Amino acid sequence: MRFLIKILITGLAVLIASYLLPGVNVENMVTAICVAAVLALLNSFVKPVLIILTLPITIFSLGLFLLVINAFMIMLASKFVPGFKVDGFWYALLFSIVLSIINSFFEASNPSNKNSD
């Protein structure tokens, strides 16, 4: 249940980020939820492999290369989800950053994420 709520919140964040960036187009909320689900799958299976393969570059860049990997995940998701279009690498990079900021805002304001010790 928690996973589905996280997908819905991320879908809403995808929709908000697409409104903020002119180079990113999401048709509707269903497409945004599909983007969130595809990103979750890509981040679970593809991203760890890419991180391991690019570890020397990531260490040399002090972790900044992870932004490039995130942008690649966004561009890959745009290939899989019809109705989701990103106009290039730089928009994918900006979308990744904006999406992270919006998601962190939603997670900080969600009272169910706080530990009740």
Secondary structure, DSSP 8 states (H G I E B T S, - for coil): -HHHHHHHHHHHHHHHHHHH-TTEEE-SHHHHHHHHHHHHHHHHHHHHHHHHHTHHHHHHTTTTHHHHHHHHHHHHHHHHSTTEEE-SHHHHHHHHHHHHHHHHHHHHH-GGGS---
